[in-house]
């Protein structure tokens, strides 16, 4: 069967792309090895943070502001509540690059931000205990995206506008002959005029079939929920957070509807093969001990572990995204390497992918995410 566009990988970015493409009138097929939303990639675990004063670089700010606009549009069109405005508290040593980048980007783009001393943070949120030399950067307009419900909402729209979503379809081969794309799964063969590859940790092997070798490294990550003193850590009174510590960068979420305090570590992680079974939370001793050590120091009023989960990051060497057209095939758009901070952008990435397929370019500045930065010089 022939389509205008085939999307390989119907997770965060792919499902959004499928929604925008089908809404534009493109006959769209989305293929996924599982049944999104699922727990086999990078998008499960109930919540993801969205913040606007961006520590990873000012070039991300216009992109995430566009994403915010598109998340609001998705809420309006589907009638679903996808965003919770908990505020986000970023904290670290007052000289750390992490907090200084946040302050700088907030000034550049006139974003609301309160810069607080450690004493002010500890007084406002008694569940937090910051060292004397730390400061807090509080963004009151930021908060939480319900990640799995976001994907369900985009799936609903994609199918409403005529997209076909085929699940449990592992792609085995991809061929491009001139302007025609052929995709073979274990059971069927499909063709199209254009292709989107947004397959997360599996993007590297798929793109290698198209003679494009990118430095993509899948790593195992863990996160967990802990019993919470609800008066201190509930989502009406405690913010989402990220804390830059000497041991690493930790992040987390307040207790939402009594779920418990959720936390994880952003940096680190073991390199993995995504086709092999991922070690469950707790199979490595440091899974729990690392997070408990962080909470004991910075949120000592939190309780014991409730349960933990694992997921995957797909890392690039510079931890910047890849959002671009294939250098040799202008009918192939690619989104990968989101390095653990991409979900909040997925609404905007989906829109960009649709623009690249339809017009060959995007209204969004994606020059920082070009494939060509990996070319040998």
Secondary structure, 3 states (H helix, E strand, C coil): CEEEEEEECCCHHHHHHHHHHHHCCCCEEEECCCCCCCCCCCCCCCEEEECCCCCCCHHHHHHHHHHHHHHHHHHHHHCCCCEECCCEEEEEECCCHHHHHHHHHHHHCCCCCEEEEHHHHHHHCCCCCCCCCEEEEEECCCEEEEHHHHHHHHHHHHHHCCCEEECCCCEEEEEEECCEEEEEECCCEEEEEEEEECCHHHHHHHHHCCCCCCCCEEEEEEEEEECCCHHHHECCCCCEEEEEECCEEEEEECECCCCCEEEEECCCCEECCCCCCCCCCCCCCHHHHHHHHHHHHHCCCCCCEEEEEEEEEEECCCCCCEEEEECCEEEEEEEECCCCCCHHHHHHHHHHHHHHHHHCCCCCCCHHHCHHHHCCC
